[in-house]
Amino acid sequence: MATSASITSTYAGEKAAGYISAALLSGNTIAKGGLTIRPNIKYKEVVKRLELDEIVKDGTCDFQDTSNLVITENILEPKEFQVNLELCKQSFRSDWDAIQMGYSAHDNLAPNFQSYLISHVAAKVATKTEQVIWGGADGNEGEFDGFATLLAADAGHTGDLKITGEAITAGNVIDELGKVVDAIPAALYGREDLCIYIPQNVYRAYVRSLGGFGAQGLGANGYNAQGNNQSFGDLMFDGVKLFVANGLPSNAMIAATKDNLHFGTGLMNDQNLVKVLDMADLDGSQNVRFVMRYTAAVQYAIVEEIVSYGLGL
């Protein structure tokens, strides 16, 4: 059965072009290098963790082992996903793109719609992947376990590293971000790739807080005396980079180094590759199929070096 194609467009001349669709959440965690990418995983890959105890000892004349080496591992096993769409060309013959399909009874899908649909499918996949990276659950259709799910199942994620969250506002965002920074292990603080991953609502609250409340030393007119006329690029908090991860649930935060968070897949290009198959020559039908297949999963290496806030754990 073909995918339902409901057309509500209006004829506006042969040169009319351009399609619009609902806005998509940018898959920015991967696009902006927020994770360590591990491509070309055919089945699974081991994320190894190496630990040494105190290695410096008093000197002697003899060779003596000065430490115990422990190697543990987490498994990164990308899960297979697919996108399958089937459209009937009859649905487009009465549409304003009909002429682009050709005049023959054996017509083709309009090229500009075909190009648009390919890019739209790829963008939808990027949006879904962004959301699943952070909050996905393998038991849900089209999802793998995201970082929140992995942390919830990890007994090592406990104590001060797991912070109970609350609704973030411009009035409390400074204090709540401070809780995350205070919980970051001393060995990580100051690392170049250390980030606090925040959702859009926390970012907006922080920017608004910089507009000025006569607190935190900003004064009533806010940062740079600009009030709410703020314009920022990359923001930091207490010396730690803030990374806006669009897929993070509202009021949730994660502090970690980028080299501790891993995204695994087969080929990165698979998530942008859509195959278009005209079925006319194969089964005589008037259907066109859109096919995408890809693999994806996430994993971390050292749970003791991750701080979570408000993940509902």
Steps between C-alpha positions, in 0.01 A plus 500: 500500500640837398579764760210743520577817300257782572548794262352842583714728282372752245603543136711813466648469152758270348794683660366476855747318722584435860352283769475571870456267795483507877816635662746231600716495809861521391707188563775720638668265751666306220521787251688723745737232626340450839590130512784272402394340171590135448406411142539180299364270772358197325375315809631629833802675645656496845547831683791417731566662835846485657555565872818529705523545876776709662801448274771709668690319778826554688809407301691174567784309334261234371233500232163482667156538353367831623140469391214270414356533151130429454334499158123498476273562204162617377349369179395733219262304277323706234139405438357477148225738391307557181274753330261366235258718305292411196322768297264452207570727202126535440484721809711765325340515155242756607756701694674817377820298449330267255672640190841417648394136505497489120218457250522124459266260680822348634594810695756574771471665839556877473877558536475799734261314730724194490804706602302673772366176644848347512639795696194509725530129584869544584416798723228303678750222570749755638229638729405155627863404555564821697211422734590134542868570577395658826163355599442189288402154624571182308151369580341782297451463127778668305719570804816383673594556864600864543734634764221556753387137470856368520573706809178385667606137464856559620550439872822702484309819429412611849580740782597857423523421129123459477321826578125525550370770271226756504326724249758746369414870481698817445483550876660170604712398200820644651461295819407181313790526255719560804391166646619325185838676499551425870445127434754476216799292616812707560696293249265614221458866584703710259507236226473653154226259390293521819145617433171540678240374254181700541158505328355807335289604799808517727692697237215748464469538876874564533502761223201671657670496839788691342248770417525619858325450831728710715666174606813295428685826454320574173302800620152591393607553138660161464816386328674782314212728608298364206199383695312237300663610176751218535676329213738215575691234316653229714426550869688380805406467864761509776767413246312208343364503144125479454396274211138535390381146424161536334404142583540532876169507689406831657656570841763227457877542482806278461861598568767286334800515272436442131746210492288317759180508292496282191266474200540186292373430150583314183561774245417859591382549142226239550296752696492732200456238229147435376444262211214585263358201313248537220308171511359530145775291344493246783132422556315721253352714778490878522670505837825666601684372805734695728737283702754588770689262726756593765639395838553704815564474874672689784718396793729660756833375633530621862179553694683650798593795277142594407277736695126489432234746601124446488502190283231337711741230613 
